[in-house]
Each structure stands twice: as structure tokens, then as C-alpha cells.
Amino acid sequence: MHTLLKIQTLNLSALESVTQLNQFQKSLPLQCQRSEVLSTVSGYSGYGAEQGEQKLRAAIASTYYAGLGIEENDIFVSDGAKSDISRLQVLFGSNVTMAVQDPSYPAYVDSSVILGQTGLFENDVEKYANIGYMRCTPENGFFPDISTVRRTDIIFFCSQNNPTDDSPRFIFEIPGAKEVRAISEFSSPLSVLLSLVLCDIPQVALEVSSFSKYAGFTGVRLGWTAIPKELHYSDGFPVAKDFNRIVCTCFNGASNIAQAGGLACVSPEGIKAMHEVVGFYKENTAIIVDTFNSLGFKVYGGKNAPYVWVHFPGRSSWDVFSEILEKTHVVTTPGSGFGPGGEGFVRVSAFGHRENVIEACR
Ligand SMILES: Cc1ncc(COP(=O)(O)O)c(C=O)c1O
């Protein structure tokens, strides 16, 4: 069963009080005056372009990709990274193989399974057949040795990787990468972009990004995918054209209210406000890191993403999760939910109210 589903089925109400440090609770408001006009009769608008409002596409391109050759029409505004990961899987279809960091956000593997790219789940190793699991450990700085990764059609990289956030910014080469496409996902609240990569065309990859983390937009639902013009299939057909077809078929455009908020985010005041939000979560993170350090645990991450990855060597993540829940009434996330490489860790989220974080760390 999926980790989060399992957590939901636990009877949390049986505990007197529970402090949830396993997810996002509330996002801090940004000043989004631009969305106010949408609440008026004259300012309301109906369906917009599936690819997103031109102004927002242009603002994303100039804010995050200046000098990288990505222009406004290369940006597809979305309702978040998770949905775009699945749309990309639809784009590539079932006849491809993929590799993924292990541990990493479960959507890559799960969408691959749903699309039929994998073999059966192998219980003994807790892996799906046909997926390349790129092991990320404290020893390799939570970034795989690319030269040892077997060839696959698609490689997903997440920067900064959730759950660990320790992956370096990407600029690396994939040996023999002629037919390899790398898809990087940027979700960090603390840094912007980027990514990379490779294949027959150096330094070209798709990038999936989101406002969820660094703008605190988790429930607002806004993100984007950038597809460089140079990215073509081997028969010369542009990948962006194909993705455009998928987007227009499976999606009717991001909410206009969310897009107004996104435009506010990438204004100078918005960027300042986002940094303030990020600063707040960094303080939460520091409180959690200090708590676990003072208890003698080794922690990773928590620098570029609001997640602290606590190591319990040799122990089952689920046992540690249950023990923390039962003894302290704090909900964390078992690391094994992010892949077999997450066994022995729990992930603690700093994306919450300050009072909850302080209460949990008491
Ligand atoms: C690595 C990663 N990618 C994607 C998402 C989901 O992003 P979005 O809210 O844009 O769908 C998350 C949320 O936790 C995440 O950690």
C-alpha cells in the first residue's frame, strides 16, 4: 500500500493529540492583489489557453531561464508538478524504460507503473522490475554515480531531491547518452532551477517546476514545464509539439486565479515575499534539525528543501515511524515510502505552523 494511504488508515483520532510533521499544513499568504480583479463581474474570465496565460509564461521564462534559450512559448503552465509528471509519462508511453533516484518522490515510479512501463513488483527487493533505481546514500552525497547507471530511455532527476534535498545542482554528463532523455524536476523552495541535461543535445532536458514549495502554493496548484525547442524525437519531431497535444487533450489550463497569483509571485514584490516565506520555513527546519541533533541522531537535508531526513541505521522506517507516533504523538513519514533506499530513515517536514513545530520538538 502507498505510504501516505497507510498513514491515513491509522487511527490518529485514538491519540489524544497529534502533531503532523509529515506534510504541508498551511501556506503563508502572498500579496496577490492581481487576483482580486478576477473576483469582479467585469474582471472575471472563463477558459484560457491550455498552455497558460501568455504574460505568466513570459514572466516565468524571463525570471527563471534568462540566457538559457528558453522563451515564453517553451513554458507550459500547469496545475503542479505531480500532474505534469503523469502527463509526461503519457507523452512517452508504455514502451520506454526509466531510471529514478532512490529514494525519491513516489510519483515517478507510480506513474511509470500505471503507464505499464515496468515489470511486476519484486517483494524480496521491494522494487519494480524494469525500473533503474539509482541508489542515493549518505556515502554518495545522495546523488548517484551516473556512470554506473544502466541505459534507460528516460531518467528522472529531482533537484533538490525530496526527500533528501542533497543532490547537487545538475550539470553533468551521461555517458553514452545518445538516446537518453533526462527529466529534472525542480521543487525546492530555496533555490531556483536548474537542471539540465543531456542526450544527443548537450545541456537539454525537460524541466518540471512548481510554485508549491517556494511560494507555499501547495493547495493553490500551480507549476510549469519547460521544454527546450532543441528537444526532438529521433525522427526529428519536436517534443514540445507533442506535449502541447497532451496538454490540450488532458488539461484545460491552470486556474486563472492561481495564474494571477503566480504572476504576483514573479513580480519583484512577489519574489521578496517568497524569500520571506522560505526564510520562515528555514527557521522551522533549523528547529527540527537542532532537536534531532541534540538527541544524537544524524540528519540529512533540510538545507534547500523543507524536509529533514533522520537516519535510524538498521531499523525499519515503519517501526521508527510508529514508535515516534506512539511515544510522542508526532506524525512523520517513513523513508521506505520513497523507495527501498529510504529504509532506515524517516522524513520530517518543516512545512507547518511554528507552534506545531515547537510543540513537536519540545
Ligand atoms: C519532489 C516533489 N515533486 C512534486 C511534488 C508535488 O508538487 P506539486 O504540488 O506541484 O504537484 C512534491 C510535493 O511534495 C515533491 O516533493
The ligand as an SDF file (V2000), in Angstrom:
LIG
                    3D

 16 16  0  0  0  0  0  0  0  0999 V2000
    9.6950   16.2410   -5.3990 C   0  0  0  0  0  0  0  0  0  0  0  0
    8.2840   16.6680   -5.4920 C   0  0  0  0  0  0  0  0  0  0  0  0
    7.7430   16.8000   -6.6970 N   0  0  0  0  0  0  0  0  0  0  0  0
    6.4600   17.1670   -6.8410 C   0  0  0  0  0  0  0  0  0  0  0  0
    5.6700   17.4270   -5.7390 C   0  0  0  0  0  0  0  0  0  0  0  0
    4.2640   17.8600   -5.9660 C   0  0  0  0  0  0  0  0  0  0  0  0
    4.3210   19.1340   -6.4850 O   0  0  0  0  0  0  0  0  0  0  0  0
    3.0080   19.8860   -6.9080 P   0  0  0  0  0  0  0  0  0  0  0  0
    2.3810   20.3830   -5.6600 O   0  0  0  0  0  0  0  0  0  0  0  0
    3.4850   20.9810   -7.8100 O   0  0  0  0  0  0  0  0  0  0  0  0
    2.1390   18.8880   -7.6280 O   0  0  0  0  0  0  0  0  0  0  0  0
    6.1990   17.2880   -4.4670 C   0  0  0  0  0  0  0  0  0  0  0  0
    5.3680   17.5080   -3.2820 C   0  0  0  0  0  0  0  0  0  0  0  0
    5.7070   17.0970   -2.2040 O   0  0  0  0  0  0  0  0  0  0  0  0
    7.5380   16.9030   -4.3470 C   0  0  0  0  0  0  0  0  0  0  0  0
    8.0990   16.7770   -3.1570 O   0  0  0  0  0  0  0  0  0  0  0  0
  1  2  1  0
  2  3  1  0
  2 15  2  0
  3  4  2  0
  4  5  1  0
  5  6  1  0
  5 12  2  0
  6  7  1  0
  7  8  1  0
  8  9  2  0
  8 10  1  0
  8 11  1  0
 12 13  1  0
 12 15  1  0
 13 14  2  0
 15 16  1  0
M  END
$$$$
